[in-house]
Amino acid sequence: MTHFDKPLGFRDGFLPVRPVAPPTPAIKTAVLLAALLAYAIGFAVLYPFVQASVSKSAAEGNDPALMDFVGP
């Protein structure tokens, strides 16, 4: 072995090289799916509260559908 040769290791052609991190598209896809799942869960949790608030406002006569549009 000369001074310029690298010592042989287990990864020098004997075993396939295993990727350290998943490829970038897989990470982007996982982040996008996590964001969409969080959005859906947030919508499902908050929708009943908003619906109750709108129903209460409509019962008090403050229905947004009955309000007149005031232009500029």
CHARMM-style PDB file with segment names, atoms N, HN, CA, C and O in Angstrom:
ATOM      1  N   MET     1       0.858  -1.169   0.000  1.00  0.00      PROA
ATOM      2  CA  MET     1       0.000   0.000   0.000  1.00  0.00      PROA
ATOM      3  C   MET     1       0.904   1.231   0.000  1.00  0.00      PROA
ATOM      4  O   MET     1       1.805   1.368   0.827  1.00  0.00      PROA
ATOM      5  N   THR     2       0.633   2.117  -0.952  1.00  0.00      PROA
ATOM      6  HN  THR     2      -0.099   2.006  -1.624  1.00  0.00      PROA
ATOM      7  CA  THR     2       1.428   3.336  -1.026  1.00  0.00      PROA
ATOM      8  C   THR     2       0.789   4.419  -0.177  1.00  0.00      PROA
ATOM      9  O   THR     2      -0.277   4.224   0.407  1.00  0.00      PROA
ATOM     10  N   HSD     3       1.434   5.527  -0.119  1.00  0.00      PROA
ATOM     11  HN  HSD     3       2.300   5.686  -0.594  1.00  0.00      PROA
ATOM     12  CA  HSD     3       0.954   6.649   0.678  1.00  0.00      PROA
ATOM     13  C   HSD     3      -0.323   7.266   0.089  1.00  0.00      PROA
ATOM     14  O   HSD     3      -1.072   7.928   0.808  1.00  0.00      PROA
ATOM     15  N   PHE     4      -0.579   7.055  -1.212  1.00  0.00      PROA
ATOM     16  HN  PHE     4       0.030   6.517  -1.796  1.00  0.00      PROA
ATOM     17  CA  PHE     4      -1.718   7.680  -1.878  1.00  0.00      PROA
ATOM     18  C   PHE     4      -2.933   6.766  -1.948  1.00  0.00      PROA
ATOM     19  O   PHE     4      -4.024   7.235  -2.273  1.00  0.00      PROA
ATOM     20  N   ASP     5      -2.789   5.523  -1.665  1.00  0.00      PROA
ATOM     21  HN  ASP     5      -1.903   5.142  -1.401  1.00  0.00      PROA
ATOM     22  CA  ASP     5      -3.918   4.597  -1.707  1.00  0.00      PROA
ATOM     23  C   ASP     5      -4.770   4.739  -0.457  1.00  0.00      PROA
ATOM     24  O   ASP     5      -4.271   4.913   0.655  1.00  0.00      PROA
ATOM     25  N   LYS     6      -6.072   4.657  -0.683  1.00  0.00      PROA
ATOM     26  HN  LYS     6      -6.478   4.516  -1.586  1.00  0.00      PROA
ATOM     27  CA  LYS     6      -6.975   4.644   0.466  1.00  0.00      PROA
ATOM     28  C   LYS     6      -7.072   3.222   0.999  1.00  0.00      PROA
ATOM     29  O   LYS     6      -7.062   2.274   0.214  1.00  0.00      PROA
ATOM     30  N   PRO     7      -7.165   3.053   2.298  1.00  0.00      PROA
ATOM     31  CA  PRO     7      -7.354   1.703   2.820  1.00  0.00      PROA
ATOM     32  C   PRO     7      -8.728   1.167   2.428  1.00  0.00      PROA
ATOM     33  O   PRO     7      -9.693   1.924   2.328  1.00  0.00      PROA
ATOM     34  N   LEU     8      -8.805  -0.118   2.211  1.00  0.00      PROA
ATOM     35  HN  LEU     8      -8.021  -0.733   2.292  1.00  0.00      PROA
ATOM     36  CA  LEU     8     -10.078  -0.734   1.840  1.00  0.00      PROA
ATOM     37  C   LEU     8     -11.025  -0.725   3.027  1.00  0.00      PROA
ATOM     38  O   LEU     8     -10.641  -0.974   4.170  1.00  0.00      PROA
ATOM     39  N   GLY     9     -12.259  -0.433   2.713  1.00  0.00      PROA
ATOM     40  HN  GLY     9     -12.570  -0.232   1.784  1.00  0.00      PROA
ATOM     41  CA  GLY     9     -13.285  -0.472   3.741  1.00  0.00      PROA
ATOM     42  C   GLY     9     -14.382  -1.432   3.316  1.00  0.00      PROA
ATOM     43  O   GLY     9     -14.296  -2.050   2.254  1.00  0.00      PROA
ATOM     44  N   PHE    10     -15.392  -1.555   4.123  1.00  0.00      PROA
ATOM     45  HN  PHE    10     -15.462  -1.053   4.985  1.00  0.00      PROA
ATOM     46  CA  PHE    10     -16.480  -2.462   3.794  1.00  0.00      PROA
ATOM     47  C   PHE    10     -17.304  -1.964   2.611  1.00  0.00      PROA
ATOM     48  O   PHE    10     -17.917  -2.773   1.913  1.00  0.00      PROA
ATOM     49  N   ARG    11     -17.335  -0.656   2.367  1.00  0.00      PROA
ATOM     50  HN  ARG    11     -16.838   0.001   2.934  1.00  0.00      PROA
ATOM     51  CA  ARG    11     -18.152  -0.095   1.302  1.00  0.00      PROA
ATOM     52  C   ARG    11     -17.412  -0.007  -0.042  1.00  0.00      PROA
ATOM     53  O   ARG    11     -17.972   0.511  -1.008  1.00  0.00      PROA
ATOM     54  N   ASP    12     -16.196  -0.489  -0.125  1.00  0.00      PROA
ATOM     55  HN  ASP    12     -15.740  -0.910   0.660  1.00  0.00      PROA
ATOM     56  CA  ASP    12     -15.414  -0.388  -1.358  1.00  0.00      PROA
ATOM     57  C   ASP    12     -15.756  -1.513  -2.329  1.00  0.00      PROA
ATOM     58  O   ASP    12     -14.889  -2.317  -2.673  1.00  0.00      PROA
ATOM     59  N   GLY    13     -16.984  -1.576  -2.766  1.00  0.00      PROA
ATOM     60  HN  GLY    13     -17.688  -0.923  -2.488  1.00  0.00      PROA
ATOM     61  CA  GLY    13     -17.388  -2.541  -3.767  1.00  0.00      PROA
ATOM     62  C   GLY    13     -17.945  -3.832  -3.223  1.00  0.00      PROA
ATOM     63  O   GLY    13     -18.453  -4.645  -3.996  1.00  0.00      PROA
ATOM     64  N   PHE    14     -17.874  -4.054  -1.950  1.00  0.00      PROA
ATOM     65  HN  PHE    14     -17.462  -3.394  -1.322  1.00  0.00      PROA
ATOM     66  CA  PHE    14     -18.376  -5.304  -1.401  1.00  0.00      PROA
ATOM     67  C   PHE    14     -19.852  -5.217  -1.028  1.00  0.00      PROA
ATOM     68  O   PHE    14     -20.590  -6.191  -1.180  1.00  0.00      PROA
ATOM     69  N   LEU    15     -20.282  -4.063  -0.542  1.00  0.00      PROA
ATOM     70  HN  LEU    15     -19.682  -3.272  -0.418  1.00  0.00      PROA
ATOM     71  CA  LEU    15     -21.667  -3.870  -0.154  1.00  0.00      PROA
ATOM     72  C   LEU    15     -22.236  -2.691  -0.927  1.00  0.00      PROA
ATOM     73  O   LEU    15     -21.506  -1.743  -1.218  1.00  0.00      PROA
ATOM     74  N   PRO    16     -23.519  -2.725  -1.265  1.00  0.00      PROA
ATOM     75  CA  PRO    16     -24.101  -1.571  -1.957  1.00  0.00      PROA
ATOM     76  C   PRO    16     -24.133  -0.345  -1.035  1.00  0.00      PROA
ATOM     77  O   PRO    16     -24.282  -0.463   0.181  1.00  0.00      PROA
ATOM     78  N   VAL    17     -23.991   0.803  -1.638  1.00  0.00      PROA
ATOM     79  HN  VAL    17     -23.870   0.899  -2.626  1.00  0.00      PROA
ATOM     80  CA  VAL    17     -23.984   2.049  -0.870  1.00  0.00      PROA
ATOM     81  C   VAL    17     -25.418   2.388  -0.501  1.00  0.00      PROA
ATOM     82  O   VAL    17     -26.294   2.464  -1.363  1.00  0.00      PROA
ATOM     83  N   ARG    18     -25.640   2.585   0.763  1.00  0.00      PROA
ATOM     84  HN  ARG    18     -24.928   2.523   1.463  1.00  0.00      PROA
ATOM     85  CA  ARG    18     -26.963   2.912   1.268  1.00  0.00      PROA
ATOM     86  C   ARG    18     -27.086   4.438   1.343  1.00  0.00      PROA
ATOM     87  O   ARG    18     -26.207   5.094   1.900  1.00  0.00      PROA
ATOM     88  N   PRO    19     -28.170   5.018   0.787  1.00  0.00      PROA
ATOM     89  CA  PRO    19     -28.299   6.481   0.874  1.00  0.00      PROA
ATOM     90  C   PRO    19     -28.473   6.932   2.324  1.00  0.00      PROA
ATOM     91  O   PRO    19     -29.157   6.275   3.110  1.00  0.00      PROA
ATOM     92  N   VAL    20     -27.856   8.044   2.665  1.00  0.00      PROA
ATOM     93  HN  VAL    20     -27.301   8.577   2.027  1.00  0.00      PROA
ATOM     94  CA  VAL    20     -27.890   8.543   4.031  1.00  0.00      PROA
ATOM     95  C   VAL    20     -29.248   9.167   4.329  1.00  0.00      PROA
ATOM     96  O   VAL    20     -29.829   8.911   5.383  1.00  0.00      PROA
ATOM     97  N   ALA    21     -29.757   9.981   3.413  1.00  0.00      PROA
ATOM     98  HN  ALA    21     -29.285  10.189   2.556  1.00  0.00      PROA
ATOM     99  CA  ALA    21     -31.046  10.646   3.586  1.00  0.00      PROA
ATOM    100  C   ALA    21     -31.919  10.346   2.376  1.00  0.00      PROA
ATOM    101  O   ALA    21     -31.400  10.094   1.289  1.00  0.00      PROA
ATOM    102  N   PRO    22     -33.230  10.369   2.547  1.00  0.00      PROA
ATOM    103  CA  PRO    22     -34.100  10.144   1.395  1.00  0.00      PROA
ATOM    104  C   PRO    22     -33.928  11.267   0.377  1.00  0.00      PROA
ATOM    105  O   PRO    22     -33.508  12.366   0.737  1.00  0.00      PROA
ATOM    106  N   PRO    23     -34.243  11.008  -0.868  1.00  0.00      PROA
ATOM    107  CA  PRO    23     -34.097  12.051  -1.880  1.00  0.00      PROA
ATOM    108  C   PRO    23     -35.001  13.253  -1.595  1.00  0.00      PROA
ATOM    109  O   PRO    23     -36.014  13.131  -0.907  1.00  0.00      PROA
ATOM    110  N   THR    24     -34.623  14.396  -2.127  1.00  0.00      PROA
ATOM    111  HN  THR    24     -33.800  14.495  -2.686  1.00  0.00      PROA
ATOM    112  CA  THR    24     -35.345  15.641  -1.860  1.00  0.00      PROA
ATOM    113  C   THR    24     -36.822  15.577  -2.247  1.00  0.00      PROA
ATOM    114  O   THR    24     -37.649  16.064  -1.475  1.00  0.00      PROA
ATOM    115  N   PRO    25     -37.210  15.003  -3.403  1.00  0.00      PROA
ATOM    116  CA  PRO    25     -38.647  14.945  -3.714  1.00  0.00      PROA
ATOM    117  C   PRO    25     -39.463  14.185  -2.665  1.00  0.00      PROA
ATOM    118  O   PRO    25     -40.615  14.533  -2.404  1.00  0.00      PROA
ATOM    119  N   ALA    26     -38.875  13.153  -2.069  1.00  0.00      PROA
ATOM    120  HN  ALA    26     -37.940  12.870  -2.281  1.00  0.00      PROA
ATOM    121  CA  ALA    26     -39.599  12.397  -1.041  1.00  0.00      PROA
ATOM    122  C   ALA    26     -39.822  13.256   0.198  1.00  0.00      PROA
ATOM    123  O   ALA    26     -40.880  13.181   0.823  1.00  0.00      PROA
ATOM    124  N   ILE    27     -38.834  14.069   0.555  1.00  0.00      PROA
ATOM    125  HN  ILE    27     -37.975  14.130   0.047  1.00  0.00      PROA
ATOM    126  CA  ILE    27     -38.982  14.955   1.714  1.00  0.00      PROA
ATOM    127  C   ILE    27     -40.036  16.011   1.427  1.00  0.00      PROA
ATOM    128  O   ILE    27     -40.870  16.299   2.286  1.00  0.00      PROA
ATOM    129  N   LYS    28     -40.013  16.598   0.225  1.00  0.00      PROA
ATOM    130  HN  LYS    28     -39.335  16.365  -0.473  1.00  0.00      PROA
ATOM    131  CA  LYS    28     -41.007  17.613  -0.132  1.00  0.00      PROA
ATOM    132  C   LYS    28     -42.409  17.029  -0.129  1.00  0.00      PROA
ATOM    133  O   LYS    28     -43.355  17.678   0.317  1.00  0.00      PROA
ATOM    134  N   THR    29     -42.546  15.814  -0.622  1.00  0.00      PROA
ATOM    135  HN  THR    29     -41.777  15.286  -0.985  1.00  0.00      PROA
ATOM    136  CA  THR    29     -43.860  15.166  -0.645  1.00  0.00      PROA
ATOM    137  C   THR    29     -44.351  14.900   0.774  1.00  0.00      PROA
ATOM    138  O   THR    29     -45.528  15.106   1.069  1.00  0.00      PROA
ATOM    139  N   ALA    30     -43.474  14.451   1.642  1.00  0.00      PROA
ATOM    140  HN  ALA    30     -42.517  14.283   1.403  1.00  0.00      PROA
ATOM    141  CA  ALA    30     -43.862  14.182   3.030  1.00  0.00      PROA
ATOM    142  C   ALA    30     -44.272  15.473   3.739  1.00  0.00      PROA
ATOM    143  O   ALA    30     -45.240  15.480   4.499  1.00  0.00      PROA
ATOM    144  N   VAL    31     -43.544  16.561   3.498  1.00  0.00      PROA
ATOM    145  HN  VAL    31     -42.757  16.556   2.881  1.00  0.00      PROA
ATOM    146  CA  VAL    31     -43.888  17.849   4.112  1.00  0.00      PROA
ATOM    147  C   VAL    31     -45.227  18.342   3.589  1.00  0.00      PROA
ATOM    148  O   VAL    31     -46.043  18.846   4.361  1.00  0.00      PROA
ATOM    149  N   LEU    32     -45.468  18.206   2.288  1.00  0.00      PROA
ATOM    150  HN  LEU    32     -44.806  17.797   1.661  1.00  0.00      PROA
ATOM    151  CA  LEU    32     -46.744  18.630   1.713  1.00  0.00      PROA
ATOM    152  C   LEU    32     -47.905  17.817   2.282  1.00  0.00      PROA
ATOM    153  O   LEU    32     -48.946  18.379   2.625  1.00  0.00      PROA
ATOM    154  N   LEU    33     -47.734  16.521   2.383  1.00  0.00      PROA
ATOM    155  HN  LEU    33     -46.889  16.065   2.104  1.00  0.00      PROA
ATOM    156  CA  LEU    33     -48.794  15.683   2.947  1.00  0.00      PROA
ATOM    157  C   LEU    33     -49.052  16.005   4.416  1.00  0.00      PROA
ATOM    158  O   LEU    33     -50.200  15.984   4.861  1.00  0.00      PROA
ATOM    159  N   ALA    34     -48.010  16.300   5.163  1.00  0.00      PROA
ATOM    160  HN  ALA    34     -47.077  16.317   4.802  1.00  0.00      PROA
ATOM    161  CA  ALA    34     -48.186  16.671   6.570  1.00  0.00      PROA
ATOM    162  C   ALA    34     -48.928  17.997   6.688  1.00  0.00      PROA
ATOM    163  O   ALA    34     -49.772  18.154   7.570  1.00  0.00      PROA
ATOM    164  N   ALA    35     -48.622  18.957   5.807  1.00  0.00      PROA
ATOM    165  HN  ALA    35     -47.936  18.830   5.091  1.00  0.00      PROA
ATOM    166  CA  ALA    35     -49.308  20.247   5.841  1.00  0.00      PROA
ATOM    167  C   ALA    35     -50.782  20.087   5.475  1.00  0.00      PROA
ATOM    168  O   ALA    35     -51.646  20.691   6.112  1.00  0.00      PROA
ATOM    169  N   LEU    36     -51.072  19.290   4.468  1.00  0.00      PROA
ATOM    170  HN  LEU    36     -50.370  18.800   3.951  1.00  0.00      PROA
ATOM    171  CA  LEU    36     -52.474  19.065   4.080  1.00  0.00      PROA
ATOM    172  C   LEU    36     -53.249  18.338   5.179  1.00  0.00      PROA
ATOM    173  O   LEU    36     -54.417  18.640   5.423  1.00  0.00      PROA
ATOM    174  N   LEU    37     -52.606  17.393   5.833  1.00  0.00      PROA
ATOM    175  HN  LEU    37     -51.656  17.148   5.635  1.00  0.00      PROA
ATOM    176  CA  LEU    37     -53.255  16.681   6.932  1.00  0.00      PROA
ATOM    177  C   LEU    37     -53.533  17.614   8.105  1.00  0.00      PROA
ATOM    178  O   LEU    37     -54.599  17.545   8.717  1.00  0.00      PROA
ATOM    179  N   ALA    38     -52.575  18.487   8.419  1.00  0.00      PROA
ATOM    180  HN  ALA    38     -51.710  18.543   7.922  1.00  0.00      PROA
ATOM    181  CA  ALA    38     -52.784  19.460   9.496  1.00  0.00      PROA
ATOM    182  C   ALA    38     -53.912  20.423   9.152  1.00  0.00      PROA
ATOM    183  O   ALA    38     -54.706  20.783  10.021  1.00  0.00      PROA
ATOM    184  N   TYR    39     -53.989  20.843   7.891  1.00  0.00      PROA
ATOM    185  HN  TYR    39     -53.344  20.550   7.185  1.00  0.00      PROA
ATOM    186  CA  TYR    39     -55.071  21.735   7.448  1.00  0.00      PROA
ATOM    187  C   TYR    39     -56.425  21.051   7.591  1.00  0.00      PROA
ATOM    188  O   TYR    39     -57.381  21.654   8.079  1.00  0.00      PROA
ATOM    189  N   ALA    40     -56.506  19.799   7.168  1.00  0.00      PROA
ATOM    190  HN  ALA    40     -55.729  19.309   6.772  1.00  0.00      PROA
ATOM    191  CA  ALA    40     -57.771  19.066   7.249  1.00  0.00      PROA
ATOM    192  C   ALA    40     -58.200  18.852   8.701  1.00  0.00      PROA
ATOM    193  O   ALA    40     -59.378  18.984   9.031  1.00  0.00      PROA
ATOM    194  N   ILE    41     -57.249  18.525   9.557  1.00  0.00      PROA
ATOM    195  HN  ILE    41     -56.291  18.418   9.290  1.00  0.00      PROA
ATOM    196  CA  ILE    41     -57.580  18.318  10.969  1.00  0.00      PROA
ATOM    197  C   ILE    41     -58.017  19.638  11.602  1.00  0.00      PROA
ATOM    198  O   ILE    41     -58.974  19.665  12.375  1.00  0.00      PROA
ATOM    199  N   GLY    42     -57.328  20.723  11.284  1.00  0.00      PROA
ATOM    200  HN  GLY    42     -56.550  20.701  10.656  1.00  0.00      PROA
ATOM    201  CA  GLY    42     -57.717  22.034  11.802  1.00  0.00      PROA
ATOM    202  C   GLY    42     -59.101  22.433  11.346  1.00  0.00      PROA
ATOM    203  O   GLY    42     -59.879  22.984  12.125  1.00  0.00      PROA
ATOM    204  N   PHE    43     -59.417  22.160  10.092  1.00  0.00      PROA
ATOM    205  HN  PHE    43     -58.785  21.712   9.459  1.00  0.00      PROA
ATOM    206  CA  PHE    43     -60.759  22.475   9.570  1.00  0.00      PROA
ATOM    207  C   PHE    43     -61.814  21.663  10.307  1.00  0.00      PROA
ATOM    208  O   PHE    43     -62.850  22.197  10.703  1.00  0.00      PROA
ATOM    209  N   ALA    44     -61.550  20.372  10.489  1.00  0.00      PROA
ATOM    210  HN  ALA    44     -60.708  19.939  10.167  1.00  0.00      PROA
ATOM    211  CA  ALA    44     -62.529  19.503  11.153  1.00  0.00      PROA
ATOM    212  C   ALA    44     -62.733  19.900  12.612  1.00  0.00      PROA
ATOM    213  O   ALA    44     -63.832  19.750  13.144  1.00  0.00      PROA
ATOM    214  N   VAL    45     -61.690  20.404  13.261  1.00  0.00      PROA
ATOM    215  HN  VAL    45     -60.797  20.526  12.828  1.00  0.00      PROA
ATOM    216  CA  VAL    45     -61.802  20.783  14.674  1.00  0.00      PROA
ATOM    217  C   VAL    45     -62.487  22.137  14.814  1.00  0.00      PROA
ATOM    218  O   VAL    45     -63.325  22.312  15.698  1.00  0.00      PROA
ATOM    219  N   LEU    46     -62.148  23.096  13.961  1.00  0.00      PROA
ATOM    220  HN  LEU    46     -61.467  22.954  13.242  1.00  0.00      PROA
ATOM    221  CA  LEU    46     -62.664  24.459  14.111  1.00  0.00      PROA
ATOM    222  C   LEU    46     -64.039  24.677  13.482  1.00  0.00      PROA
ATOM    223  O   LEU    46     -64.737  25.616  13.866  1.00  0.00      PROA
ATOM    224  N   TYR    47     -64.446  23.842  12.533  1.00  0.00      PROA
ATOM    225  HN  TYR    47     -63.879  23.079  12.222  1.00  0.00      PROA
ATOM    226  CA  TYR    47     -65.716  24.053  11.847  1.00  0.00      PROA
ATOM    227  C   TYR    47     -66.919  24.095  12.802  1.00  0.00      PROA
ATOM    228  O   TYR    47     -67.758  24.982  12.647  1.00  0.00      PROA
ATOM    229  N   PRO    48     -67.049  23.197  13.770  1.00  0.00      PROA
ATOM    230  CA  PRO    48     -68.207  23.271  14.674  1.00  0.00      PROA
ATOM    231  C   PRO    48     -68.259  24.574  15.480  1.00  0.00      PROA
ATOM    232  O   PRO    48     -69.344  25.097  15.734  1.00  0.00      PROA
ATOM    233  N   PHE    49     -67.092  25.104  15.886  1.00  0.00      PROA
ATOM    234  HN  PHE    49     -66.211  24.679  15.680  1.00  0.00      PROA
ATOM    235  CA  PHE    49     -67.082  26.355  16.636  1.00  0.00      PROA
ATOM    236  C   PHE    49     -67.549  27.527  15.774  1.00  0.00      PROA
ATOM    237  O   PHE    49     -68.320  28.372  16.230  1.00  0.00      PROA
ATOM    238  N   VAL    50     -67.085  27.572  14.544  1.00  0.00      PROA
ATOM    239  HN  VAL    50     -66.459  26.886  14.174  1.00  0.00      PROA
ATOM    240  CA  VAL    50     -67.490  28.643  13.639  1.00  0.00      PROA
ATOM    241  C   VAL    50     -68.971  28.522  13.294  1.00  0.00      PROA
ATOM    242  O   VAL    50     -69.676  29.529  13.228  1.00  0.00      PROA
ATOM    243  N   GLN    51     -69.441  27.311  13.076  1.00  0.00      PROA
ATOM    244  HN  GLN    51     -68.868  26.494  13.129  1.00  0.00      PROA
ATOM    245  CA  GLN    51     -70.849  27.103  12.757  1.00  0.00      PROA
ATOM    246  C   GLN    51     -71.734  27.548  13.927  1.00  0.00      PROA
ATOM    247  O   GLN    51     -72.781  28.157  13.710  1.00  0.00      PROA
ATOM    248  N   ALA    52     -71.328  27.254  15.145  1.00  0.00      PROA
ATOM    249  HN  ALA    52     -70.477  26.760  15.321  1.00  0.00      PROA
ATOM    250  CA  ALA    52     -72.103  27.673  16.307  1.00  0.00      PROA
ATOM    251  C   ALA    52     -72.109  29.189  16.433  1.00  0.00      PROA
ATOM    252  O   ALA    52     -73.135  29.771  16.785  1.00  0.00      PROA
ATOM    253  N   SER    53     -70.988  29.837  16.154  1.00  0.00      PROA
ATOM    254  HN  SER    53     -70.154  29.365  15.868  1.00  0.00      PROA
ATOM    255  CA  SER    53     -70.906  31.289  16.240  1.00  0.00      PROA
ATOM    256  C   SER    53     -71.789  31.950  15.195  1.00  0.00      PROA
ATOM    257  O   SER    53     -72.460  32.940  15.488  1.00  0.00      PROA
ATOM    258  N   VAL    54     -71.798  31.416  13.984  1.00  0.00      PROA
ATOM    259  HN  VAL    54     -71.253  30.612  13.746  1.00  0.00      PROA
ATOM    260  CA  VAL    54     -72.641  31.977  12.916  1.00  0.00      PROA
ATOM    261  C   VAL    54     -74.109  31.762  13.240  1.00  0.00      PROA
ATOM    262  O   VAL    54     -74.932  32.649  13.012  1.00  0.00      PROA
ATOM    263  N   SER    55     -74.446  30.594  13.770  1.00  0.00      PROA
ATOM    264  HN  SER    55     -73.777  29.873  13.956  1.00  0.00      PROA
ATOM    265  CA  SER    55     -75.843  30.327  14.136  1.00  0.00      PROA
ATOM    266  C   SER    55     -76.316  31.275  15.238  1.00  0.00      PROA
ATOM    267  O   SER    55     -77.448  31.756  15.209  1.00  0.00      PROA
ATOM    268  N   LYS    56     -75.451  31.535  16.196  1.00  0.00      PROA
ATOM    269  HN  LYS    56     -74.531  31.144  16.220  1.00  0.00      PROA
ATOM    270  CA  LYS    56     -75.803  32.455  17.283  1.00  0.00      PROA
ATOM    271  C   LYS    56     -76.000  33.868  16.746  1.00  0.00      PROA
ATOM    272  O   LYS    56     -76.939  34.557  17.147  1.00  0.00      PROA
ATOM    273  N   SER    57     -75.125  34.305  15.843  1.00  0.00      PROA
ATOM    274  HN  SER    57     -74.362  33.746  15.517  1.00  0.00      PROA
ATOM    275  CA  SER    57     -75.273  35.638  15.255  1.00  0.00      PROA
ATOM    276  C   SER    57     -76.554  35.746  14.446  1.00  0.00      PROA
ATOM    277  O   SER    57     -77.235  36.770  14.498  1.00  0.00      PROA
ATOM    278  N   ALA    58     -76.889  34.709  13.703  1.00  0.00      PROA
ATOM    279  HN  ALA    58     -76.336  33.877  13.660  1.00  0.00      PROA
ATOM    280  CA  ALA    58     -78.111  34.732  12.901  1.00  0.00      PROA
ATOM    281  C   ALA    58     -79.343  34.750  13.797  1.00  0.00      PROA
ATOM    282  O   ALA    58     -80.338  35.395  13.467  1.00  0.00      PROA
ATOM    283  N   ALA    59     -79.288  34.051  14.926  1.00  0.00      PROA
ATOM    284  HN  ALA    59     -78.480  33.527  15.195  1.00  0.00      PROA
ATOM    285  CA  ALA    59     -80.431  34.041  15.845  1.00  0.00      PROA
ATOM    286  C   ALA    59     -80.624  35.407  16.495  1.00  0.00      PROA
ATOM    287  O   ALA    59     -81.745  35.776  16.844  1.00  0.00      PROA
ATOM    288  N   GLU    60     -79.536  36.157  16.657  1.00  0.00      PROA
ATOM    289  HN  GLU    60     -78.625  35.857  16.373  1.00  0.00      PROA
ATOM    290  CA  GLU    60     -79.625  37.493  17.248  1.00  0.00      PROA
ATOM    291  C   GLU    60     -79.977  38.564  16.219  1.00  0.00      PROA
ATOM    292  O   GLU    60     -80.086  39.741  16.560  1.00  0.00      PROA
ATOM    293  N   GLY    61     -80.156  38.156  14.952  1.00  0.00      PROA
ATOM    294  HN  GLY    61     -80.067  37.199  14.675  1.00  0.00      PROA
ATOM    295  CA  GLY    61     -80.525  39.118  13.919  1.00  0.00      PROA
ATOM    296  C   GLY    61     -79.342  39.716  13.186  1.00  0.00      PROA
ATOM    297  O   GLY    61     -79.511  40.643  12.395  1.00  0.00      PROA
ATOM    298  N   ASN    62     -78.164  39.210  13.432  1.00  0.00      PROA
ATOM    299  HN  ASN    62     -78.027  38.457  14.075  1.00  0.00      PROA
ATOM    300  CA  ASN    62     -76.965  39.715  12.768  1.00  0.00      PROA
ATOM    301  C   ASN    62     -76.511  38.762  11.666  1.00  0.00      PROA
ATOM    302  O   ASN    62     -75.327  38.444  11.555  1.00  0.00      PROA
ATOM    303  N   ASP    63     -77.448  38.319  10.866  1.00  0.00      PROA
ATOM    304  HN  ASP    63     -78.410  38.578  10.956  1.00  0.00      PROA
ATOM    305  CA  ASP    63     -77.122  37.387   9.796  1.00  0.00      PROA
ATOM    306  C   ASP    63     -76.359  38.115   8.695  1.00  0.00      PROA
ATOM    307  O   ASP    63     -76.852  39.111   8.166  1.00  0.00      PROA
ATOM    308  N   PRO    64     -75.184  37.647   8.344  1.00  0.00      PROA
ATOM    309  CA  PRO    64     -74.420  38.318   7.287  1.00  0.00      PROA
ATOM    310  C   PRO    64     -75.154  38.367   5.957  1.00  0.00      PROA
ATOM    311  O   PRO    64     -74.922  39.279   5.164  1.00  0.00      PROA
ATOM    312  N   ALA    65     -76.043  37.398   5.691  1.00  0.00      PROA
ATOM    313  HN  ALA    65     -76.231  36.657   6.335  1.00  0.00      PROA
ATOM    314  CA  ALA    65     -76.775  37.386   4.428  1.00  0.00      PROA
ATOM    315  C   ALA    65     -77.808  38.514   4.376  1.00  0.00      PROA
ATOM    316  O   ALA    65     -78.205  38.934   3.289  1.00  0.00      PROA
ATOM    317  N   LEU    66     -78.240  39.003   5.522  1.00  0.00      PROA
ATOM    318  HN  LEU    66     -77.917  38.663   6.405  1.00  0.00      PROA
ATOM    319  CA  LEU    66     -79.258  40.062   5.560  1.00  0.00      PROA
ATOM    320  C   LEU    66     -78.654  41.460   5.577  1.00  0.00      PROA
ATOM    321  O   LEU    66     -79.382  42.441   5.422  1.00  0.00      PROA
ATOM    322  N   MET    67     -77.355  41.572   5.758  1.00  0.00      PROA
ATOM    323  HN  MET    67     -76.764  40.775   5.884  1.00  0.00      PROA
ATOM    324  CA  MET    67     -76.727  42.878   5.803  1.00  0.00      PROA
ATOM    325  C   MET    67     -76.624  43.469   4.396  1.00  0.00      PROA
ATOM    326  O   MET    67     -76.359  42.757   3.428  1.00  0.00      PROA
ATOM    327  N   ASP    68     -76.836  44.768   4.302  1.00  0.00      PROA
ATOM    328  HN  ASP    68     -77.051  45.347   5.088  1.00  0.00      PROA
ATOM    329  CA  ASP    68     -76.738  45.440   3.007  1.00  0.00      PROA
ATOM    330  C   ASP    68     -75.272  45.697   2.662  1.00  0.00      PROA
ATOM    331  O   ASP    68     -74.441  45.943   3.536  1.00  0.00      PROA
ATOM    332  N   PHE    69     -74.987  45.632   1.381  1.00  0.00      PROA
ATOM    333  HN  PHE    69     -75.663  45.431   0.671  1.00  0.00      PROA
ATOM    334  CA  PHE    69     -73.638  45.945   0.932  1.00  0.00      PROA
ATOM    335  C   PHE    69     -73.494  47.453   0.857  1.00  0.00      PROA
ATOM    336  O   PHE    69     -74.327  48.134   0.258  1.00  0.00      PROA
ATOM    337  N   VAL    70     -72.463  47.962   1.449  1.00  0.00      PROA
ATOM    338  HN  VAL    70     -71.786  47.409   1.935  1.00  0.00      PROA
ATOM    339  CA  VAL    70     -72.196  49.392   1.402  1.00  0.00      PROA
ATOM    340  C   VAL    70     -70.970  49.571   0.508  1.00  0.00      PROA
ATOM    341  O   VAL    70     -69.870  49.142   0.855  1.00  0.00      PROA
ATOM    342  N   GLY    71     -71.168  50.199  -0.624  1.00  0.00      PROA
ATOM    343  HN  GLY    71     -72.062  50.548  -0.905  1.00  0.00      PROA
ATOM    344  CA  GLY    71     -70.081  50.410  -1.572  1.00  0.00      PROA
ATOM    345  C   GLY    71     -69.202  51.576  -1.143  1.00  0.00      PROA
ATOM    346  O   GLY    71     -69.537  52.325  -0.225  1.00  0.00      PROA
ATOM    347  N   PRO    72     -68.069  51.712  -1.829  1.00  0.00      PROA
ATOM    348  CA  PRO    72     -67.142  52.800  -1.483  1.00  0.00      PROA
ATOM    349  C   PRO    72     -67.681  54.174  -1.823  1.00  0.00      PROA
ATOM    350  OT1 PRO    72     -67.009  55.178  -1.587  1.00  0.00      PROA
TER     351      PRO     72
END
